[in-house]
Amino acid sequence: MGNSYLEGNYRPVREESTLTGLSVTGAIPEHLDGRYLKIGPNPVAEVDPDTYNWFMGDGMVHGVRLRDGNAEWYRSRWVRTPALGGPKGAPGTLDTLGANTNVLAHAGRTLALIEAGVSGYELSDELDTLRACDFDGTLRGGYTAHPLRDPVSGELHAVSYFFGWGDKVRYTVIGADGRLRRQVDIEVGGSPMMHNFSLTEKHVVFYDLPVTFDPRLAVGPEVPAAVRPAARLVLSAVIGRVRVPDPIAAAMGTPLRPNGPLPYRWNPGYPARVGVMPRSGGSADVRWFEIEPCYVYHPFNAYDDGDRVVLDVVRHPKTFDTNIAGPAEGLPTVERWVVDLAAGAVSSSRVDDRPQEFPRVDERVVGRRHRFGYSVAFGADGLAGTLLKHDHGTGSAVAREFGRGRSIGEFVFHPNSADAAEDDGVLMGYVHDAAADRSDLVLLDAETLATVAAVHLPTRVPNGFHGNWAPTGNMA
């Protein structure tokens, strides 16, 4: 049986790279001084295509160093768990799976992140694994792949989930100094896969949606066959009902096995709802609003509008129902959800029908009213070959095509100056050429989507997840 997440540009590369003397077409803007970082699943060893889930592959981080108009190097490194000769994970976390979902710079550190109670790791400037990420020992337990930085305070806000926490998720605030400032447990309906959240100037928004922990997938082949049914019954009785103490949960390594199945599935009996909490509030202050069943991996952004909270999201009709290899069930489209706090209701409208994912905005408008957003659109062949620029001011979108046989990943925006307009900047992302089987780091003018420069790599960067621009002032 084949697995599309092990084929084409999803297939893993088999070695780490350090490359210099990179050729460039066009002109790299002189003000770009830092690293473009991206991370994704890249299994170290051969895997079983029948059980492999894209989310579960060993993590590999890729980076290109830009300075003075030059591309100084490209590096790729596996995020090293103890199984790969790396450091022990953070206290209260699982370290059986390498961080593979997001990589960003904060408080002078480079952080490789993942969700579901798995340890993140700190990396060096050159992307080597240094130590577990626990924010100077102030955070115990897992973190998330999708923190949001408040553009005014510089704080990292996050919502984390873990099967061992039972019917709770956790809201945290990490200060600009890289240490925990606030932690609040939020009661939810069971043990959901809460991949992401939204933040406004006044509120935290939770997406409590019908993908939940499934003990049938959590008990792996290393558990003797004779006791697997009992083990599943124990997990069914415990998960989503009571909290599992951290030492016990951390010892239960089987639910998250590297390069294996993801133990979360579509659950049609689980209500879909959105929760809105004041930033300074607690679990009792969350207001829950039921919505039509769906799943949201990635919002564009959110903002307050009087008594309303406006959410721009990529909506999947469902995920991990019949296809357990990756998110491939129904077309993901852009919707605007408006939570009317005064009326106690949620309205929704379709913004764009084209199948798309990996939405991004200018980081300076996170939690504030935004005009522009950028996403990756998929063609009939299932490949992402188009970048969309959404203009929420006019309700229109323009497309940039990259040509036959070329596919793209997420593109990240960086402004040309601190006070530049919202689309006055550079978009950065990898473009894979199937014929040559190699990738370029492509820089686009965010206003026109025209190519500014391309850094040509003599190797391939697999389709991965997320990345960020790490300016030199915030390097590890």
N, C-alpha and C positions, 0 to 999 in steps of 0.2 A: 504494500500500500504506500502511495506517495504522500508527501507532506509539503504543501506549497511554501511553508515557512522554512524549508531546508533547501529550496531550489532557487534558481535565478540569482538575483542579488541579495536574497535572504540567506543564502548558504554561507556558512562561516568561513573566515580566513583561517589559515592553519599556523601562522607565526606572527610574532610581534615585529614591528618595523621601526626603524629610525632612519629617516631620509632627509638629506640636505641637498642644497643645490637645485631647488625646485624651480622649474620654469614657469613664467607668468605671461599671460596675454593680457593686454590692457595695462592700467595703472592702478595699483593698490593705493587708496587714499592715505596720505601721510599721517593723518591723525589717528589711524588705527594702530594702537600699540597694546598688544595683548595676545590672547589665544582664543581661537574658535574651537570649542570643545563639543563633542558629541559622544553618546554612549548607546550601546545596544547589546542584545543577546548574541553570543558567539561561543557555542559549545567547544570546549577544549578537545574532547574526545568524540568518537562516533556515538550517535544516539539512535534510539529506536524511533523511527518515523511514525509508528502507530500510536505512540503515547506522548511524543514530544509536543509541548506547548511553547509557542514563541516567547511568552512572558518568563519562561523558566530557564532560559539559556544562561550559561556563564557570561558575566559581563565583560565587555571590552570597551575601553574608552579611546577615542581618537582625537588628536589635536593638531592644529596648525598654528605656528607662532608667526605673527605679523608684527613688523616694526620698521619704521623709516621707509615705507613703501616696498619692503621686501618680505618674502615668505622664507623665514629662516629655517624652519624644519617642519616635518610631519612626524608624529609619533603615534603608535598604537600599543596599548598595554592591556593585558587582562587585569581585572580587579581581583586581587589574590585573596581568597578565603584561606582558612587553615588547611583545607584539602589541597590547595594549590601552593602551599608553602608560605602563606601569608599570615598576618597577625590574627589573634583571637578576636571574635566579634565583640560588640559592645555589651555590657551587662544587661541581662534580661531579654536578649534578642536571640534569634536563630542565626547561625553563621554557616549553614549548609549551602547557601545560595549566594553567589556574588552579586553585588549591586549592579544593575543593568539598565536602569530606567531613566535616570536624569543625572546630569553633572553640572555643577555651578560653583561659583566663587562667592564666599561670604566670610567677612571678618578676617581676611587674609589667608583663608584656607580654600582648598579645592575639595569639594565634596562629591563623591559618587553615591547616589541614593537609590533606594528601592522601597517597597512598601510591605505590608502584611507581616510586620514584626521581624523583618530580616535586617541585619546590621548594615548600615552604610559605612563608608570608609573615607578617610582623608588621603589625598594624593599629593605627591610632590609637584613642583612646577613642571617636571618632565613626565608626570603621569604615573609614576611608580607608587604602589600602595605603601602607605606609611603606618597607619594605625586605624583602629575602629573610630567611628564618629559617634561621640557621646556629648559633644559640646562642653568640653572641659569637665566632664564628669557630672554635669548638672542634669542630664536627661537619662533616665533609665527606661529601657524598653525600646521598641521599634519607633521609627520615624515615618516619613512618607517620601514618595518620589516627586510630589508636587507642592512644595512650599511656595508661598507668594510673598514677595518683598513689598512692604509698604513704601512707596516712593518718597514719603516725607520723613518718616521715622527711621527708615532703613531696617526695621525689624522684619524677621521671617515669620509669617503666620503659617500654620499647618494644621491639617486634620489627618490623623493616623488611625489605622485599623489593624487588628490582629485577632486571629481566631481564639487565642488564649484569653482575650479580655471579655469574652461572653457578649452580652448585649450592650456594649459600650464602644464608642470611638473616643478619640482624645484630641482636644484642641490645645495647641501649644503656641507660644510666642517666644522666639529666640531673638534676643536683643542684637543691636548692631555690633556689640562686643563679642558675639558668638556664644553667649551663655543663656540658659533658660530663664525667662522672666515670668511666665505664666503657664499653668497647666490646668485644664478643666476636662473632666470626664463627662461625656454626653450620652444619655441613654437612647438607644435605637431599638428597632423591632426584633433584632436577632443578631446574626453575625454577617453583616453585609460586606461586600467588596466595595469600599468607598474610595475609589481610585483618586478622586479629586474633590475640590470644593471651590467656593467663590468667596471673595472678600470685597466689601465696599468700605467707604469711609466710616460707616456706622455699624455695619452688620457682618456677621459670618454666616455663610449659606452652606447647608449640608445637603448632599444628594443621597438619600436613603432609598436605594433602588433594588429591584429584584434579582440581584446576583449575590448568592450567599454561599457560605462554607458548606461543602458537601463531603461528609465523612466517607462516602463510598470511594472517593478518589484520594482520600487522605491516607489510607492504610496501604502501604506499598508492599512490594514483593519481598522486602527484607523481613517483614513480619510473617512468621510461620503460618501456613495456610489454615491450620487447624484452629488458630486463635483469631484470624482476621474478622470473622463475623462478630465475635465478642468485642474486639477492639473498635469496630465500627459502631456497635451499640453504645459503648462507653462514650465515644466522641459525640454521638447523636444526643446522648443524655446530658452531656456537659456543655458542649459548644453552643453559644447563643442563649444559655440559661444562667450559668454561673461563671464567674471569673476563675480562670485557672491561674494559680500562683505562678509568678515569673519563673522560679527555678524549675518547676514541673513543666511549664509550657516550653521553656528553652530546651529542656531535655527531650521533648517530643519532636525529634528531627524529621520524622517520616512525613508529616503533612506537606512539607515543602522540600521536594527532592530536586537537586539540580538536574536540568535537562530532562525532566519528567513531566507528568501531568500537573495542571493547575487545579487545586482542590476547591474551586469555586465554580458554580453552575447557575444557569438561569433558573429561577424559582418562581413559577407562575402564581404560587399561593402567597407570595410576599408582597405587601402593599408598596406601591411606588409613591414617594412623597418627597417634598422639599421642606427643609427646616430653616427658619430664619431666627438668629439670635443676636441681640445687641453685643457688640465687641466686649463689653465689660460684664456680660451676663454669664449665667450658668445653665445647667441642664434644664432647670425648671422654667427658664425664660425662653426656651425655644418654642416657636410657633410652627406647627406642622401643617402642611397643605398637601392634600392628595392630588396626584396627577395621573395621566394615562401611563400604563406600564411602558418602560423604555429604559435605556441605559445611556449615561453620559460619562465618557472618558475624559473629555476636555472641553471646558468652557473657553470662550474667547476672553470674556471679562464681565464685570458686573458693576453697577453703580446705583446710588440712591437718587430718586426723583420724587421729592416730597414724601408722601406716605407710600410710595411704591419702590420696589426693588426690581431693577431691570437686569435680566440675565440673558446674555447671548451665548448659546451652547451649540455643540455638535451633538445631535440626537441620533442614537442607534435604536431601531425598533426593538431589538433584543440582541443578546450576545451570549455565547457559551451555552447554547441550548442543544443543538444537534452537532455543531462543529466545535470540538474542544481543542483544536490546534491553535486558534487565534480568533480575533474579532472579525468574523466574515459572515454575518447573518443579517441581511437587509441593508439598505443603502443609508449611510450616515449623512444627514442633511443639517443645514443651519436653521435654528429656530430662535425666536426671541420669546422668552417667558417673562411675564410681568406679574410679580407678586404684589397684590394690592392689600397692604396691611390694614387699611381702614375697612375695606369691604370683606376681608377674609377670604379672598379668592385668587386664583391664578388663571391668567389668560395666556394663550400661546398663538404665535403666528409664524408661518414659514418664511424665512428670509431668502434661502437659496436651495433649489431642488437638486443641484449637482452633488453627487457623492464626494465627500471630502472629509479630511481629518487634519490633525496637528495644527490647530488654530493658534495664532500668536498676535499680540498687540505690542505697541510701544510700552516698555516696562514703566515709563514715567507716568502712564495713565492707569496703572493697575488700581482698581477700586474706584476710579473716577470715570466720568462720562468720556467715552472714547468715540472717535469718528472712524478710524481705519482699523482693519484687521486683515490678517494674511493667513491663508490656509492652502492645503495641498489637495488638488482634485484628482480623482481616479478616472481612467478611461474605461472603455468597454472591455479591454484586455486585463483589467484589474490593476494595471500599473499606474503609479502616480507620475504623470508627465506634465502637469499644469499647475502653476502657482496662481492663486486668485487673490486679488486685492479688493476687499469689501469696503465700500464707502457707506457707512450708516447714516451719513448726513443726507445723501441723495437716494439711498436705497439701491444703488447700482454696484456692479462689480466688473473689474477688468481682468483679463486673463493673460498670462505669459506662458506660451508653449515652448518646450525645450527641444522638440524635434523627435522624429521617429527613432525608436530604440534607446531613448534617453529617459531615465526615471529620476525622480527627486525625492528628497526627504524634507523634513521640517526646515523652514527658513526663519531666521532670527533677525530682529530689527535692532540697529544701534544708531542713535542720532549723530548727525555731523557735528553738533556742539550741544552743550548743556541746555541752551535755550532755543534750540532749533524747533521748527514746526513739527507736528506729529508725523508727517511723512517725509521730512527732510533728513534723510539718513541712508544707511546702507542695509540691505538684506543679505544675509549670509546663509549658504546651505550647500550640501553636496549634491552633485549631479553625476549619475552613473551612466556610462556609455556601454551598452550591452555588446556592441560589435568589438570594441577594443578591450572590454572587460576591465575598465579602470574608472576612476572617479576624479572629478575636479571639485575644488572648493570655488564656488561661483559667488561673486559679489555683484549685487544689483542696485541700481538707483531706486530707492523706495518710492519715489514720486512717479517715475515713468516705467519702472520694471525693466529698463534697458541694462545690458551687461556693462559693468564698470571694469571688472577684472576677473580672470580665472586663474587659479593656482592649479597646475596640472600635476597630478600624482601618478607615479608609475605603478600604482597598485590600486586595489579596490577597497572602498569603504562600504560594508554591507548595509542594507536597509536596517536602520536601528530605530531608536525611540527619540529621545530629546537631547537638546544641547543648549549652550548659551555662550555668549561672548563674555570672556573674563578679562577685563582691562587690567593693565599692568599694576595699577594702584590697588587692585584687590586680588593679586595673585598670591598663591600659597607661600 
